[in-house]
Amino acid sequence: MLTTVLVTLVLSGSAQPAMKTLGPETITLKVGHKFSTAEAHVRVQMLLDYWKSRFGVSQRWNGERVWVSGSIVGVDFDAILEVSDGQVQCESTDPGGMWRNFARDYVSRKLHKYLHPKYQEL
């Protein structure tokens, strides 16, 4: 069966809440933005709302860090996304093999889309 996909943002220097660990094999993405942290948080939430409605992905926020878990396009994952000034960092479990590049590219495309200055919800 398919392993887990990625999504994790980690706030540097802040204590992590009691959450299960991602494991030794992870994928890390960093996507820059020009928004305030609050606006970037709203945009990441829009992406998470999409994933929840489309794939049933669960989320749990603690400050500017969100733990995400579920299955996207058939690939199970656990991830942490962290929103900060100038960037969103995502760390996710690595699905391995042929799914690694797909997972990295999919999440990167989605984060770039939702963090693009011209992106708006209809």
C-alpha positions in Angstrom: 0.0 0.0 0.0 1.1 3.6 -0.5 3.0 5.3 2.2 2.6 8.8 3.4 2.9 12.2 1.5 4.3 15.4 2.7 3.3 18.7 4.1 5.0 20.4 7.0 5.8 23.8 8.1 8.0 24.1 11.1 8.4 27.3 13.2 12.0 27.6 14.1 12.8 27.8 17.8 9.2 27.1 19.0 8.3 24.2 21.2 6.4 21.5 19.3 3.1 20.3 20.6 2.7 16.6 21.5 2.3 15.2 18.0 3.5 12.0 16.6 6.8 12.3 14.7 7.2 12.1 11.0 9.9 9.5 11.1 13.4 9.5 9.7 12.5 9.9 6.0 10.9 13.2 5.2 10.6 15.7 2.4 11.1 19.4 3.1 9.8 22.3 1.0 10.3 26.0 1.5 8.1 28.4 -0.5 8.6 32.1 -0.2 5.9 34.7 -0.1 5.5 38.5 0.3 2.5 38.5 2.6 2.2 39.2 6.3 2.3 36.0 8.4 -1.4 36.5 9.1 -2.3 36.6 5.3 0.0 33.7 4.5 -1.8 31.7 7.3 -5.2 32.5 5.7 -3.9 31.3 2.3 -2.5 28.1 3.7 -5.8 27.6 5.4 -7.5 27.9 2.0 -5.3 25.1 0.7 -6.1 23.0 3.7 -9.8 23.6 3.2 -9.5 22.5 -0.4 -7.7 19.3 0.7 -10.3 18.6 3.4 -13.2 19.0 1.0 -11.5 17.1 -1.8 -9.7 14.4 0.1 -10.9 14.5 3.7 -7.5 15.5 5.0 -7.4 16.5 8.7 -5.6 19.4 10.3 -4.7 20.7 13.7 -3.2 24.2 14.2 -1.0 25.3 17.0 0.0 29.0 16.5 1.5 29.2 13.0 2.2 25.5 12.8 -0.3 23.0 11.4 -0.2 19.2 11.6 -1.8 17.7 8.5 -2.7 14.0 8.0 -4.6 12.0 5.4 -4.4 10.8 1.8 -4.1 12.9 -1.3 -4.6 11.3 -4.7 -4.2 7.9 -3.0 -0.9 8.7 -1.2 -1.1 8.6 2.6 0.9 11.3 4.5 1.6 13.2 7.7 3.0 16.6 7.4 3.8 19.8 9.3 3.5 23.2 7.7 4.9 26.3 9.4 3.9 29.8 8.3 6.4 32.6 9.0 7.4 36.0 7.6 8.5 35.4 4.0 8.1 31.7 3.8 6.1 28.6 4.4 8.0 25.5 5.3 6.5 22.1 4.7 7.9 18.8 6.0 6.2 15.6 5.2 6.7 11.9 5.4 8.4 10.6 2.3 6.2 8.2 0.3 9.4 6.8 -1.3 10.0 5.4 -4.8 8.1 6.7 -7.7 5.8 8.7 -5.4 8.6 11.0 -4.0 8.9 13.4 -6.9 5.1 13.3 -7.5 4.4 14.3 -3.9 7.1 17.0 -3.8 5.9 18.5 -7.1 2.2 18.3 -6.2 2.6 20.1 -2.8 5.1 22.6 -4.3 2.6 23.5 -7.1 -0.3 23.9 -4.6 1.7 26.0 -2.2 3.0 28.3 -5.0 -0.6 28.6 -6.3 -2.2 29.6 -3.0 0.7 31.9 -2.1 0.8 33.7 -5.4 -0.2 37.4 -5.1 -2.9 37.2 -7.8 -4.5 34.0 -6.4 -8.1 34.6 -5.1 -10.9 32.3 -4.0 -13.9 32.5 -6.3 
